[in-house]
Amino acid sequence: RRVRKPKSPLADVPGPQSDHWLKGNFGRMFQDGWDYNLQLQEKYGGVVKIHALLGTEQLYVSDPRALHYVVVKEQHIYTETDMFIMANKLIFGDGLISTLGEQHKKQRKMLNPVFSLANMRDLLPIIQPIADKVSAIFLEQIPDGDSKEINILPWMSRGALEYICQAALGYSFNVLDPKRTSGFGEAIQKLAPSGLRLIFVRPFVPLFLRTITSPSLRNKFAERFPLKAFQDLRGVVDVLDKGTRRIFKEKKARMMSSGAIEASWVEVEGDRKSGVGGQDKEEGERDLGDRMRGRDIMSIMLRANMSSEESEALSDEELLGQMSTIIFAGFETTSMAVSRILYILASKPEVQAKLRREVRKAKQQSGGVQNGWENVNLGYDELVAIPYLDAVVRETLRVYPPTSLLNRTCRKDTTLPLASPIQSASGTVMHSVAVPAGTNVIISILAANHNKQVWGPDADDWRPERWLTETGERIKFSEGDGEEDREGRVRYPGVYSSMMTFLGGGRACIGFKFAEMEIKQVVTTLLSRMHFSLPSEVDAHGNKKTIHWKINALQVPVVDPPFGDGVTAQVPLVVRKVKEEDFSA
Ligand code: HEM
């Protein structure tokens, strides 16, 4: 007699057939998967059954009410996957992205105020010179009265790294000067590629490490693990760990010796006064102690921790874990967003001109234009108050979210209610989906941000005006709960405006205000001085040089053959000094 295979608990959830015995549907989803991801939602609805690695089944979720359950209402049931937590612990130590439950909550409680508006206002003028430096690097390369094609991607990436290192650690690692970059700066730049190469093997690596309970034995195994990407990553992590530990020790010692924990900032005079650091400093590294005056995230965090109740304070290991976590989380995401905005502006000259006009107006109104309006540095409130800039940034982050897919594991049998019913595989109408414990859930930020029922029939179009009233004011949006609002529209539980780019709930992006501030500062600085356009090169067969944005695990912009190899990440744009006509194109 033939033994019947037991029916899968997800059997009735609609979804595509598997494409491959090993990769399931992951090949199409994670490699240049833009169309595939959007079609999944269009064809099957807000909850889709997909085939993951080795024939396992997962849920692919973009319905607003279902996502409200996953990230807010039942976030304790849908936790980060074991592999994610384990791999992050190995890489970053005890930071926010490596902890769960009460420990994670305690860390968030300590860290949320560190990213307050007041701290952002304080940080902005300190990091303005970075945008000025990037702008100077571009201008130096352009011959007088001419233009030049520049691959902006590495500069956006180096700029974002400098931003996050200065803001997080109060240190410069000179990454904008490739000849003098410190070992620490180089290590972080390698972190993203080796981390990404590991995405496909990550599910298996920690699985076997997890079975080893002794930490020292686990380390021994990790040391000998025969995979180059894994070993590269370990080398990078080692440099990161040593660097952050050293800086942490210096700051803590300074703070203890100054005894000014309660002060709004601690006056530090670098190595001279504290007598720590200095001797260990690496080539190409600069302590910004005097300029930062304790306003960097690590110092703010240390002060907050020292003055909090013992039961609420974090251990030194937990504080340290936050530093590499914040640097990693805030680096490639932001640089990809700025690159995407500049690419869009290059392809839409009329939008670029309008934005430049708005920026000029804001800078002129801000005053102090004796040295030229383009050199005026806007304060935090002035910068975030430019409605069109805000609309361009938000619309880019909505249509092209830098992280498009996230993973969770459901820990207890439960049910996902839906805002929009779906048709089951057997043809019935489903208003909710039963989710058995152990099911992996993919949160599709991309599909959520393109949901036509929420964003309208033109959801796929990049249209900044959707964020503005007819008179150009900013429309006010509130956080959603997956229910209908008074106008009958369902909203997502994103940190703001129904947008899932920064997620929502207890594990939402803690650095979203910082990210938006940085993006806006870089864009306004560059746009005030330069004009960007797409490459116009054409080969003998009439093929035009084009940039193609692949959606893999992260976004990867490449140049299609014959001009590029279709693999190497790059964004070549034609750059020249701004002219009067560039305000009215
Ligand atoms: C455009 C830029 C950014 C985007 C799109 C973005 C997006 C996200 C998303 C989707 C998550 C949730 C990840 C998950 O739960 O698996 C997240 C978490 C996080 N982000 Fe961001 N992020 C950005 C910039 C930043 C910056 C600049 C910082 C730091 C200054 C930062 C720090 C973090 C941290 C620490 C977490 C972990 C939060 C937690 O688990 O409690 N991010 N981010």
Boltz pocket constraint, residues with backbone or C-beta under 6 A from the ligand:
constraints:
  - pocket:
      binder: B
      contacts: [[A, 96], [A, 97], [A, 108], [A, 164], [A, 325], [A, 326], [A, 327], [A, 329], [A, 330], [A, 331], [A, 333], [A, 334], [A, 337], [A, 401], [A, 402], [A, 403], [A, 406], [A, 407], [A, 500], [A, 501], [A, 502], [A, 503], [A, 506], [A, 507], [A, 508], [A, 509], [A, 510], [A, 511], [A, 512], [A, 514], [A, 515]]
      max_distance: 6.0
